[in-house]
């Protein structure tokens, strides 16, 4: 090991210099007064002594400051985690501080004072890079050298290291002659950074890649496909019965199911594939360098693996199935977003076909083209909401018994103006709104607009018997949405019993608990409810007794043919009788002519609605 020059040796050199100065001073004093040698000696002695004292004082002060500086340096080195080194570039000799040796597990006498020792400690995969960076720095001779690398400890383990160095001396040609540096142990910082990076790219629950990481890799694979015409594929999986497990056993059980399924799926994908949890109960598999045919077989294997799995929780056993959509990734693919959209559509098509199956995308796929068409409505609906391009229409509902007199009764309907100002029928955009979770936003717009219109037209409000407003199934379970309605009713500008909310039978049955709670909460405020499209469900009558509604709207598919179809006539009659038995009033839809209206009178239906009664029109033009 090379050592620093001892402090005592430095002080000895200083005293020698002081002695020389004192002698010179004495000689100078002897030549001042030549005729009096005694005075000269006395003056010289006095002068030289004074100079010597002054120099000794300066030396003592400098020595004391030097000792204090060295003590501070030693203390700093003792508490610092940094290792210092000093490299003589001409000879290759290196000084390593004791701390540098200690951090690598060596005693100072065990470390060879050569540059080769340092170079040999650098991780083999990083050594050439570090030396290349160092040589580049020495050649450019500018600023401070900095590099992250791993150094091998005596134990064989590696620690992450930040090296910073600077040229402190040059030779007569101006070339670097001495390099002084410091190595800082950044293993903890690096490990934390790695952990944060891992967490940013992985799902906490399943430890699979997350959606962000999946989309990054998808964009990379798409770029590869577009550059070399290679084939790849994407599988999109959506569990079929996850909501049932969540609702019956709780979210803790649902989380455990997702964890276990993640482990099962991982054993059925190739090492090169990316398996990710995309959100909720949805998973994705990015299959690189895989034809669509092979991807289809892989998707089928995943489907079977999920189907064979049995999830046990709290003594109960659940069977889980999944719907899978498969799409190709090729040079013709437009974007990562379009690929994910097509995969989601293919998965939905599998689910609509009954679930527990694989739907592979093909050119000209009618189901996917329909769903893709629906997706095009999403930005259009959002823009229409932002630009307030929705309008309220109304259609009258009248008593079937013409002798019955009451105020105005109508259903509020919705229309949208497109970008060119043309009216768009709800059948074109509402299915997309339902499927892509926009229906609650639309429901809120309708309620705000309807309540505002009624408040601004007191003469219409005075004549109003009932105003029916449609609600989507998604809104029934939205506590915030229900709270907004309650706040509007609490303002007291509208009589609650004049408001009737319509929900479809299928939406009510699909969200039975939420629908029942929603209905009870708003009926307490005085509102009424109507069950729309009644008769379309397979278990309508069984569920009816659990839904506290005031009206049944008999599905128009039965009503429109009762004048000539005995079975439909019998269906309408039975629905009407059951409704009356349960204390509910009935409304028949699709009443298109007088003959249908006459049959409804014979049956005893309470109200009628349809083109034979009155067509929908702008609410402002309503009589």
FITI-547608 format. One record per residue (C-alpha): residue number from 0; x, y, z. Coordinates in nm, 2 decimals. Layout:
N
R     i        x        y        z
R   NUM        X        Y        Z
...
***
This chain:
623
R     i        x        y        z
R     0     0.00     0.00     0.00
R     1     0.12     0.35    -0.07
R     2     0.10     0.59     0.22
R     3     0.07     0.96     0.26
R     4     0.39     1.16     0.36
R     5     0.40     1.18     0.75
R     6     0.32     1.51     0.92
R     7     0.64     1.50     1.14
R     8     0.85     1.48     0.83
R     9     0.68     1.78     0.69
R    10     0.74     1.98     1.01
R    11     1.11     1.88     1.01
R    12     1.14     2.03     0.66
R    13     0.98     2.35     0.78
R    14     1.22     2.38     1.07
R    15     1.52     2.34     0.84
R    16     1.38     2.62     0.63
R    17     1.34     2.84     0.94
R    18     1.70     2.77     1.05
R    19     1.83     2.88     0.71
R    20     1.62     3.20     0.73
R    21     1.75     3.27     1.08
R    22     2.12     3.23     0.97
R    23     2.06     3.47     0.68
R    24     1.91     3.71     0.92
R    25     2.21     3.69     1.15
R    26     2.45     3.75     0.87
R    27     2.25     4.05     0.75
R    28     2.27     4.19     1.10
R    29     2.65     4.16     1.12
R    30     2.69     4.38     0.81
R    31     2.48     4.66     0.93
R    32     2.74     4.84     1.15
R    33     3.09     4.75     1.05
R    34     3.28     4.98     1.29
R    35     3.14     4.83     1.60
R    36     3.15     4.46     1.60
R    37     2.99     4.42     1.94
R    38     2.70     4.63     1.84
R    39     2.68     4.44     1.51
R    40     2.67     4.11     1.69
R    41     2.41     4.23     1.93
R    42     2.20     4.38     1.65
R    43     2.23     4.08     1.43
R    44     2.15     3.85     1.71
R    45     1.85     4.06     1.80
R    46     1.73     4.08     1.44
R    47     1.79     3.72     1.37
R    48     1.62     3.61     1.69
R    49     1.32     3.82     1.62
R    50     1.29     3.68     1.27
R    51     1.33     3.33     1.40
R    52     1.06     3.38     1.67
R    53     0.82     3.52     1.41
R    54     0.89     3.23     1.17
R    55     0.86     2.97     1.45
R    56     0.53     3.12     1.55
R    57     0.41     3.10     1.19
R    58     0.53     2.74     1.16
R    59     0.36     2.65     1.49
R    60     0.03     2.80     1.38
R    61     0.05     2.63     1.04
R    62     0.14     2.30     1.21
R    63    -0.16     2.33     1.44
R    64    -0.39     2.42     1.15
R    65    -0.25     2.13     0.95
R    66    -0.31     1.88     1.24
R    67    -0.67     2.01     1.29
R    68    -0.73     1.98     0.91
R    69    -0.60     1.62     0.91
R    70    -0.81     1.54     1.22
R    71    -1.12     1.67     1.05
R    72    -1.03     1.47     0.74
R    73    -0.98     1.15     0.94
R    74    -1.30     1.21     1.13
R    75    -1.49     1.27     0.80
R    76    -1.34     0.96     0.65
R    77    -1.43     0.76     0.96
R    78    -1.80     0.84     0.94
R    79    -1.83     0.86     0.56
R    80    -1.95     0.57     0.35
R    81    -1.73     0.69     0.07
R    82    -1.41     0.53    -0.04
R    83    -1.13     0.75    -0.17
R    84    -0.86     0.67    -0.42
R    85    -0.57     0.85    -0.59
R    86    -0.44     0.72    -0.92
R    87    -0.10     0.80    -1.07
R    88    -0.18     0.76    -1.43
R    89     0.19     0.75    -1.54
R    90     0.29     0.46    -1.30
R    91    -0.05     0.29    -1.25
R    92    -0.01     0.31    -0.88
R    93    -0.33     0.38    -0.68
R    94    -0.38     0.48    -0.32
R    95    -0.70     0.33    -0.17
R    96    -0.83     0.48     0.16
R    97    -0.90     0.24     0.45
R    98    -1.27     0.30     0.40
R    99    -1.26     0.20     0.04
R   100    -1.09    -0.13     0.14
R   101    -1.34    -0.19     0.42
R   102    -1.65    -0.15     0.21
R   103    -1.52    -0.43    -0.02
R   104    -1.44    -0.65     0.28
R   105    -1.05    -0.62     0.26
R   106    -0.79    -0.51     0.51
R   107    -0.58    -0.22     0.37
R   108    -0.26    -0.45     0.36
R   109    -0.46    -0.70     0.14
R   110    -0.52    -0.45    -0.14
R   111    -0.27    -0.42    -0.42
R   112    -0.19    -0.06    -0.48
R   113    -0.24    -0.09    -0.86
R   114    -0.51     0.03    -1.10
R   115    -0.55    -0.33    -1.21
R   116    -0.69    -0.43    -0.87
R   117    -0.97    -0.17    -0.91
R   118    -1.04    -0.27    -1.27
R   119    -1.07    -0.64    -1.18
R   120    -1.33    -0.57    -0.92
R   121    -1.57    -0.42    -1.17
R   122    -1.86    -0.65    -1.29
R   123    -1.75    -0.83    -1.61
R   124    -2.06    -0.71    -1.80
R   125    -1.98    -0.35    -1.71
R   126    -1.60    -0.33    -1.71
R   127    -1.55    -0.25    -2.08
R   128    -1.82     0.02    -2.06
R   129    -1.67     0.18    -1.75
R   130    -1.32     0.19    -1.89
R   131    -1.45     0.32    -2.22
R   132    -1.63     0.60    -2.04
R   133    -1.31     0.67    -1.84
R   134    -1.08     0.69    -2.14
R   135    -1.33     0.91    -2.31
R   136    -1.32     1.15    -2.01
R   137    -0.94     1.15    -2.00
R   138    -0.93     1.23    -2.37
R   139    -1.17     1.52    -2.34
R   140    -1.03     1.63    -2.01
R   141    -1.35     1.82    -1.92
R   142    -1.56     1.84    -1.60
R   143    -1.60     1.55    -1.36
R   144    -1.61     1.18    -1.45
R   145    -1.91     0.99    -1.32
R   146    -2.02     0.63    -1.37
R   147    -2.25     0.37    -1.20
R   148    -2.11     0.02    -1.18
R   149    -2.09    -0.28    -0.96
R   150    -1.78    -0.37    -0.76
R   151    -1.71    -0.73    -0.65
R   152    -1.65    -0.77    -0.28
R   153    -1.42    -1.01    -0.12
R   154    -1.72    -1.24    -0.05
R   155    -1.79    -1.26    -0.42
R   156    -2.11    -1.05    -0.39
R   157    -2.15    -0.72    -0.58
R   158    -2.24    -0.38    -0.45
R   159    -2.37    -0.10    -0.66
R   160    -2.13     0.19    -0.68
R   161    -2.12     0.55    -0.79
R   162    -1.78     0.66    -0.91
R   163    -1.69     1.03    -0.93
R   164    -1.34     1.15    -1.02
R   165    -1.15     1.45    -1.14
R   166    -0.81     1.52    -1.29
R   167    -0.59     1.71    -1.03
R   168    -0.25     1.71    -1.20
R   169    -0.11     1.71    -1.56
R   170     0.24     1.65    -1.70
R   171     0.45     1.89    -1.89
R   172     0.26     1.82    -2.21
R   173    -0.07     1.90    -2.04
R   174    -0.18     1.53    -2.04
R   175    -0.37     1.40    -1.73
R   176    -0.11     1.27    -1.47
R   177    -0.32     1.22    -1.16
R   178    -0.68     1.13    -1.11
R   179    -0.85     1.15    -0.77
R   180    -1.19     0.99    -0.71
R   181    -1.45     0.87    -0.47
R   182    -1.66     0.56    -0.47
R   183    -2.00     0.58    -0.30
R   184    -2.20     0.27    -0.21
R   185    -2.55     0.32    -0.36
R   186    -2.67    -0.04    -0.33
R   187    -2.97     0.05    -0.11
R   188    -3.07     0.34    -0.34
R   189    -3.04     0.12    -0.64
R   190    -3.24    -0.16    -0.49
R   191    -3.51     0.09    -0.39
R   192    -3.51     0.23    -0.74
R   193    -3.54    -0.13    -0.88
R   194    -3.83    -0.20    -0.64
R   195    -4.01     0.12    -0.73
R   196    -3.96     0.04    -1.10
R   197    -4.09    -0.31    -1.05
R   198    -4.40    -0.19    -0.86
R   199    -4.47     0.07    -1.14
R   200    -4.48    -0.21    -1.40
R   201    -4.65    -0.49    -1.20
R   202    -4.99    -0.55    -1.05
R   203    -4.97    -0.55    -0.67
R   204    -5.24    -0.82    -0.62
R   205    -5.12    -1.08    -0.87
R   206    -4.76    -0.99    -0.92
R   207    -4.82    -1.00    -1.30
R   208    -4.74    -0.72    -1.54
R   209    -4.99    -0.43    -1.51
R   210    -5.18    -0.26    -1.79
R   211    -4.92     0.02    -1.83
R   212    -4.64    -0.23    -1.88
R   213    -4.85    -0.45    -2.11
R   214    -4.93    -0.15    -2.34
R   215    -4.56    -0.05    -2.35
R   216    -4.47    -0.40    -2.46
R   217    -4.76    -0.41    -2.71
R   218    -4.64    -0.09    -2.88
R   219    -4.29    -0.24    -2.90
R   220    -4.42    -0.56    -3.06
R   221    -4.64    -0.36    -3.30
R   222    -4.33    -0.17    -3.41
R   223    -4.14    -0.49    -3.47
R   224    -4.43    -0.63    -3.67
R   225    -4.44    -0.32    -3.89
R   226    -4.07    -0.32    -3.95
R   227    -4.01    -0.69    -4.03
R   228    -4.36    -0.82    -4.12
R   229    -4.36    -1.06    -3.83
R   230    -4.67    -1.22    -3.68
R   231    -4.78    -1.19    -3.32
R   232    -5.11    -1.22    -3.13
R   233    -5.30    -1.08    -2.83
R   234    -5.54    -1.27    -2.60
R   235    -5.79    -1.09    -2.39
R   236    -5.95    -1.29    -2.10
R   237    -6.26    -1.18    -1.90
R   238    -6.39    -1.41    -1.62
R   239    -6.76    -1.50    -1.66
R   240    -6.87    -1.54    -1.29
R   241    -6.64    -1.31    -1.10
R   242    -6.92    -1.08    -0.99
R   243    -7.11    -1.37    -0.84
R   244    -6.81    -1.46    -0.62
R   245    -6.75    -1.10    -0.52
R   246    -7.11    -1.05    -0.43
R   247    -7.16    -1.38    -0.24
R   248    -6.82    -1.41    -0.06
R   249    -6.68    -1.06    -0.06
R   250    -6.39    -0.87    -0.21
R   251    -6.13    -1.06    -0.01
R   252    -6.24    -1.38    -0.17
R   253    -6.24    -1.21    -0.51
R   254    -5.88    -1.09    -0.46
R   255    -5.77    -1.44    -0.36
R   256    -5.94    -1.59    -0.67
R   257    -5.75    -1.34    -0.89
R   258    -5.42    -1.43    -0.72
R   259    -5.47    -1.80    -0.77
R   260    -5.58    -1.76    -1.13
R   261    -5.27    -1.55    -1.20
R   262    -5.05    -1.84    -1.09
R   263    -5.25    -2.09    -1.30
R   264    -5.24    -1.88    -1.61
R   265    -4.86    -1.82    -1.57
R   266    -4.80    -2.20    -1.60
R   267    -4.98    -2.21    -1.94
R   268    -4.80    -1.93    -2.13
R   269    -4.46    -1.94    -2.30
R   270    -4.16    -1.78    -2.14
R   271    -4.14    -1.52    -2.41
R   272    -4.51    -1.42    -2.36
R   273    -4.63    -1.14    -2.15
R   274    -4.91    -1.22    -1.90
R   275    -5.07    -0.92    -1.74
R   276    -5.37    -0.82    -1.53
R   277    -5.54    -0.55    -1.73
R   278    -5.78    -0.45    -1.45
R   279    -6.06    -0.60    -1.25
R   280    -6.11    -0.96    -1.36
R   281    -5.95    -0.90    -1.70
R   282    -5.61    -1.05    -1.81
R   283    -5.41    -1.02    -2.13
R   284    -5.15    -1.24    -2.29
R   285    -4.91    -1.09    -2.55
R   286    -4.79    -1.37    -2.77
R   287    -4.47    -1.27    -2.96
R   288    -4.38    -1.44    -3.28
R   289    -4.69    -1.64    -3.29
R   290    -4.94    -1.71    -3.57
R   291    -5.31    -1.66    -3.52
R   292    -5.36    -2.03    -3.55
R   293    -5.12    -2.11    -3.27
R   294    -5.26    -1.82    -3.06
R   295    -5.60    -1.97    -3.09
R   296    -5.47    -2.31    -2.96
R   297    -5.30    -2.13    -2.68
R   298    -5.61    -1.94    -2.59
R   299    -5.81    -2.26    -2.58
R   300    -5.55    -2.41    -2.34
R   301    -5.59    -2.11    -2.12
R   302    -5.97    -2.14    -2.13
R   303    -5.96    -2.51    -2.03
R   304    -5.71    -2.44    -1.75
R   305    -5.95    -2.19    -1.60
R   306    -6.24    -2.42    -1.64
R   307    -6.07    -2.70    -1.46
R   308    -5.98    -2.48    -1.17
R   309    -6.21    -2.50    -0.86
R   310    -6.19    -2.21    -0.62
R   311    -6.27    -2.29    -0.26
R   312    -6.36    -2.03     0.00
R   313    -6.52    -2.06     0.34
R   314    -6.62    -2.42     0.28
R   315    -6.78    -2.34    -0.06
R   316    -6.65    -2.44    -0.40
R   317    -6.69    -2.23    -0.71
R   318    -6.63    -2.31    -1.07
R   319    -6.49    -2.03    -1.28
R   320    -6.50    -1.99    -1.66
R   321    -6.36    -1.73    -1.89
R   322    -6.43    -1.57    -2.22
R   323    -6.13    -1.52    -2.45
R   324    -6.08    -1.29    -2.75
R   325    -5.79    -1.34    -2.98
R   326    -5.66    -1.09    -3.24
R   327    -5.36    -1.08    -3.47
R   328    -5.08    -0.82    -3.45
R   329    -4.93    -0.76    -3.79
R   330    -4.80    -0.49    -4.02
R   331    -5.16    -0.40    -4.10
R   332    -5.25    -0.33    -3.73
R   333    -5.32     0.04    -3.69
R   334    -5.22     0.11    -3.32
R   335    -5.19    -0.05    -2.98
R   336    -5.52     0.11    -2.89
R   337    -5.70    -0.05    -3.19
R   338    -5.55    -0.39    -3.11
R   339    -5.67    -0.38    -2.75
R   340    -6.01    -0.25    -2.87
R   341    -6.05    -0.54    -3.12
R   342    -5.94    -0.79    -2.85
R   343    -6.19    -0.65    -2.61
R   344    -6.46    -0.67    -2.87
R   345    -6.37    -1.03    -2.96
R   346    -6.38    -1.12    -2.59
R   347    -6.72    -0.96    -2.56
R   348    -6.85    -1.15    -2.86
R   349    -6.74    -1.47    -2.68
R   350    -6.92    -1.36    -2.37
R   351    -7.24    -1.28    -2.57
R   352    -7.23    -1.63    -2.73
R   353    -7.27    -1.78    -2.38
R   354    -6.92    -1.74    -2.23
R   355    -6.66    -2.01    -2.16
R   356    -6.54    -1.99    -2.52
R   357    -6.27    -1.84    -2.75
R   358    -6.36    -1.59    -3.02
R   359    -6.09    -1.54    -3.28
R   360    -6.09    -1.22    -3.48
R   361    -6.13    -1.26    -3.86
R   362    -6.15    -1.00    -4.13
R   363    -6.52    -0.93    -4.20
R   364    -6.62    -1.05    -3.85
R   365    -6.98    -0.92    -3.82
R   366    -6.99    -0.93    -3.44
R   367    -6.68    -0.73    -3.41
R   368    -6.77    -0.48    -3.68
R   369    -7.09    -0.41    -3.49
R   370    -6.91    -0.37    -3.16
R   371    -6.65    -0.15    -3.33
R   372    -6.93     0.06    -3.47
R   373    -7.06     0.10    -3.12
R   374    -6.72     0.21    -3.00
R   375    -6.71     0.49    -3.25
R   376    -7.01     0.64    -3.06
R   377    -6.81     0.68    -2.74
R   378    -6.62     1.00    -2.84
R   379    -6.93     1.13    -3.02
R   380    -7.14     1.09    -2.71
R   381    -6.88     1.25    -2.49
R   382    -6.86     1.55    -2.73
R   383    -7.24     1.58    -2.74
R   384    -7.25     1.59    -2.36
R   385    -6.97     1.85    -2.35
R   386    -7.14     2.07    -2.62
R   387    -7.49     2.02    -2.48
R   388    -7.63     1.87    -2.80
R   389    -7.89     1.64    -2.64
R   390    -8.26     1.73    -2.65
R   391    -8.57     1.63    -2.46
R   392    -8.86     1.48    -2.64
R   393    -9.19     1.36    -2.49
R   394    -9.46     1.11    -2.58
R   395    -9.81     1.11    -2.42
R   396    -9.94     0.83    -2.20
R   397   -10.32     0.83    -2.18
R   398   -10.59     0.63    -1.98
R   399   -10.73     0.35    -2.18
R   400   -11.07     0.43    -2.03
R   401   -11.15     0.76    -2.20
R   402   -11.39     0.85    -1.93
R   403   -11.11     0.87    -1.68
R   404   -10.99     1.24    -1.64
R   405   -10.65     1.33    -1.51
R   406   -10.36     1.57    -1.58
R   407   -10.09     1.54    -1.84
R   408    -9.90     1.21    -1.83
R   409    -9.60     1.16    -2.06
R   410    -9.26     0.99    -2.09
R   411    -8.95     1.20    -2.15
R   412    -8.74     1.06    -2.43
R   413    -8.39     1.16    -2.55
R   414    -8.25     1.27    -2.88
R   415    -7.90     1.37    -2.99
R   416    -7.80     1.63    -3.25
R   417    -7.50     1.51    -3.45
R   418    -7.21     1.72    -3.56
R   419    -7.41     1.84    -3.86
R   420    -7.72     1.93    -3.66
R   421    -7.92     1.62    -3.76
R   422    -8.13     1.43    -3.50
R   423    -8.00     1.09    -3.39
R   424    -8.25     0.83    -3.26
R   425    -8.16     0.68    -2.92
R   426    -8.15     0.33    -3.06
R   427    -7.83     0.43    -3.24
R   428    -7.62     0.56    -2.94
R   429    -7.78     0.42    -2.62
R   430    -7.65     0.06    -2.67
R   431    -7.30     0.20    -2.69
R   432    -7.36     0.42    -2.39
R   433    -7.48     0.12    -2.19
R   434    -7.19    -0.10    -2.30
R   435    -6.92     0.16    -2.24
R   436    -7.04     0.29    -1.91
R   437    -7.16     0.63    -2.03
R   438    -7.53     0.58    -1.95
R   439    -7.51     0.73    -1.60
R   440    -7.37     1.05    -1.74
R   441    -7.66     1.06    -1.98
R   442    -7.91     0.99    -1.71
R   443    -7.78     1.27    -1.50
R   444    -7.81     1.51    -1.80
R   445    -8.17     1.40    -1.86
R   446    -8.27     1.45    -1.50
R   447    -8.11     1.79    -1.47
R   448    -8.26     1.90    -1.80
R   449    -8.61     1.76    -1.72
R   450    -8.62     1.91    -1.37
R   451    -8.50     2.24    -1.50
R   452    -8.76     2.25    -1.78
R   453    -9.04     2.17    -1.54
R   454    -8.93     2.44    -1.30
R   455    -8.91     2.70    -1.58
R   456    -9.26     2.61    -1.71
R   457    -9.49     2.64    -1.41
R   458    -9.80     2.63    -1.63
R   459    -9.70     2.28    -1.75
R   460    -9.62     2.18    -1.40
R   461    -9.97     2.27    -1.28
R   462   -10.12     2.05    -1.55
R   463    -9.88     1.76    -1.48
R   464   -10.01     1.43    -1.35
R   465    -9.69     1.23    -1.40
R   466    -9.36     1.27    -1.59
R   467    -9.18     0.94    -1.66
R   468    -8.80     0.94    -1.68
R   469    -8.59     0.64    -1.80
R   470    -8.29     0.52    -1.60
R   471    -8.02     0.28    -1.70
R   472    -7.92    -0.03    -1.50
R   473    -7.58     0.12    -1.42
R   474    -7.74     0.42    -1.25
R   475    -7.93     0.20    -1.01
R   476    -7.62     0.10    -0.82
R   477    -7.46     0.45    -0.82
R   478    -7.49     0.60    -0.47
R   479    -7.36     0.94    -0.59
R   480    -7.62     0.95    -0.87
R   481    -7.90     0.87    -0.62
R   482    -7.77     1.13    -0.39
R   483    -7.79     1.39    -0.66
R   484    -8.16     1.31    -0.73
R   485    -8.24     1.33    -0.36
R   486    -8.07     1.68    -0.34
R   487    -8.28     1.80    -0.64
R   488    -8.60     1.67    -0.48
R   489    -8.51     1.83    -0.15
R   490    -8.50     2.17    -0.32
R   491    -8.88     2.16    -0.32
R   492    -8.94     2.31    -0.66
R   493    -9.11     1.99    -0.79
R   494    -9.37     1.76    -0.64
R   495    -9.20     1.42    -0.60
R   496    -9.52     1.23    -0.67
R   497    -9.53     1.38    -1.02
R   498    -9.20     1.20    -1.10
R   499    -9.20     0.84    -1.21
R   500    -8.87     0.67    -1.29
R   501    -8.87     0.39    -1.55
R   502    -8.63     0.10    -1.53
R   503    -8.63    -0.20    -1.76
R   504    -8.71    -0.54    -1.62
R   505    -8.38    -0.69    -1.74
R   506    -8.18    -0.41    -1.57
R   507    -8.38    -0.45    -1.25
R   508    -8.33    -0.83    -1.23
R   509    -7.96    -0.80    -1.32
R   510    -7.91    -0.55    -1.03
R   511    -8.18    -0.67    -0.80
R   512    -8.03    -0.57    -0.47
R   513    -7.92    -0.23    -0.60
R   514    -8.26    -0.17    -0.78
R   515    -8.46    -0.26    -0.47
R   516    -8.25    -0.02    -0.25
R   517    -8.27     0.26    -0.52
R   518    -8.65     0.22    -0.55
R   519    -8.71     0.21    -0.17
R   520    -8.49     0.52    -0.11
R   521    -8.67     0.74    -0.37
R   522    -9.02     0.61    -0.30
R   523    -8.97     0.74     0.05
R   524    -8.93     1.08    -0.10
R   525    -9.26     1.04    -0.28
R   526    -9.14     0.93    -0.63
R   527    -9.31     0.65    -0.82
R   528    -9.16     0.37    -1.04
R   529    -9.25     0.19    -1.35
R   530    -9.10    -0.15    -1.47
R   531    -9.04    -0.11    -1.84
R   532    -9.05    -0.39    -2.10
R   533    -9.22    -0.63    -1.86
R   534    -9.26    -0.98    -1.98
R   535    -8.93    -1.02    -2.16
R   536    -8.76    -1.19    -1.87
R   537    -8.78    -1.56    -1.81
R   538    -8.87    -1.52    -1.44
R   539    -9.07    -1.20    -1.45
R   540    -9.34    -1.29    -1.21
R   541    -9.10    -1.45    -0.95
R   542    -8.90    -1.12    -0.93
R   543    -9.20    -0.89    -0.95
R   544    -9.31    -0.94    -0.59
R   545    -8.96    -0.82    -0.47
R   546    -8.97    -0.50    -0.67
R   547    -9.19    -0.23    -0.51
R   548    -9.29    -0.06    -0.84
R   549    -9.62     0.13    -0.91
R   550    -9.66     0.06    -1.28
R   551    -9.59    -0.23    -1.52
R   552    -9.52    -0.14    -1.88
R   553    -9.62    -0.44    -2.09
R   554    -9.36    -0.51    -2.35
R   555    -9.47    -0.38    -2.70
R   556    -9.36    -0.71    -2.86
R   557    -9.68    -0.86    -2.71
R   558    -9.91    -0.56    -2.74
R   559    -9.86    -0.48    -3.11
R   560   -10.02    -0.81    -3.23
R   561   -10.30    -0.87    -2.98
R   562   -10.56    -0.77    -3.24
R   563   -10.49    -1.09    -3.43
R   564   -10.26    -1.32    -3.22
R   565   -10.45    -1.51    -2.95
R   566   -10.12    -1.61    -2.76
R   567   -10.00    -1.25    -2.74
R   568   -10.35    -1.14    -2.63
R   569   -10.34    -1.41    -2.35
R   570    -9.99    -1.29    -2.25
R   571   -10.11    -0.93    -2.22
R   572   -10.42    -1.04    -2.02
R   573   -10.22    -1.25    -1.78
R   574    -9.96    -0.97    -1.72
R   575   -10.24    -0.72    -1.66
R   576   -10.42    -0.96    -1.42
R   577   -10.11    -1.04    -1.22
R   578   -10.02    -0.67    -1.20
R   579   -10.36    -0.57    -1.07
R   580   -10.35    -0.86    -0.82
R   581   -10.03    -0.71    -0.69
R   582   -10.18    -0.36    -0.67
R   583    -9.99    -0.22    -0.97
R   584   -10.13    -0.02    -1.26
R   585   -10.05    -0.13    -1.62
R   586    -9.93     0.05    -1.93
R   587    -9.93    -0.10    -2.27
R   588    -9.66     0.01    -2.52
R   589    -9.67     0.00    -2.90
R   590   -10.04     0.09    -2.93
R   591   -10.05     0.17    -3.30
R   592   -10.42     0.17    -3.39
R   593   -10.77     0.19    -3.25
R   594   -10.82    -0.19    -3.28
R   595   -10.53    -0.25    -3.04
R   596   -10.67     0.01    -2.81
R   597   -11.01    -0.16    -2.81
R   598   -10.86    -0.49    -2.71
R   599   -10.68    -0.32    -2.42
R   600   -11.01    -0.18    -2.30
R   601   -11.16    -0.53    -2.31
R   602   -10.87    -0.66    -2.10
R   603   -10.88    -0.38    -1.86
R   604   -10.53    -0.23    -1.91
R   605   -10.50     0.11    -1.74
R   606   -10.28     0.32    -1.98
R   607   -10.17     0.32    -2.34
R   608    -9.87     0.46    -2.52
R   609    -9.77     0.44    -2.89
R   610    -9.80     0.60    -3.23
R   611   -10.17     0.54    -3.23
R   612   -10.20     0.76    -2.92
R   613    -9.93     1.03    -3.00
R   614    -9.59     1.04    -3.16
R   615    -9.28     1.17    -2.97
R   616    -9.20     1.53    -3.02
R   617    -8.99     1.81    -2.87
R   618    -9.09     1.88    -2.52
R   619    -9.13     2.25    -2.59
R   620    -9.40     2.17    -2.85
R   621    -9.60     1.95    -2.62
R   622    -9.97     2.07    -2.58
***
